[in-house]
């Protein structure tokens, strides 16, 4: 049911603001519909041997009929999505080492998790605490995006954030989140989807989008993102996380 809901959203975004989204806007205006790109993540990390990190993390990668999913060539942390042999999009894996994330360390401490202790990801109490910390991380991410988009969009585009949803990322508890920019005259300026979890050492963020301003981790056509979106949950579920398993 949840996957069907997201398929409907992918199509409905072309014409209206989905029910239940947080909607914000601004009275200012600019000449361009392309927003400033927010740098919300540190430098992405490849695997220690220099290969694409997806080669270590990806297990089952389901896809629509006649579509192909595989780690991209090279060191960039990208999963390539192709349809009938033609690339239609990529999914990016971002890794945030905990020692470089002081804000998230505070979020862990505030929910009762000692960042210096080994985690017990199978403990129900820990899972509840972690989801609270991840929610705080998502809310901080949204706050930064909202501020940026208000300045970039003006009154021509509406920024709407998705309510975060609990998901399983590998063997770890995680959250699915995202946002959309809807043109006042109809159509979608950008749509972003992400999954976040924590393995005790780093935050893992799996992300993709429809966004002309993005360089990586995106689909060039929103229709292709809508087709592939239902398969993202399964890819996240089958990730080899924590890496010790």
Secondary structure, DSSP 4 states (H G I P E B T S, - for coil): -HHHHHHHHHHHTTTSPPTT-EEE--S---S-S-PPPP--S------TTSS-THHHH-------TTEEEEEPSSSS-EEEEEETTEEEEEEEEEEEEGGG-HHHHHHHHHTT--TTSPP-TT-HHHHHHHHHHHHHHHHHHHHHHHHHHHHHHTTSEEEEEPPPEEEEETTEEEEEEEEEEEETTSSEEEEEEEEEEE-SSEEEEEEEEEETT-SSS-BSSHHHHHHHHHHHHHHHHTS--STT-
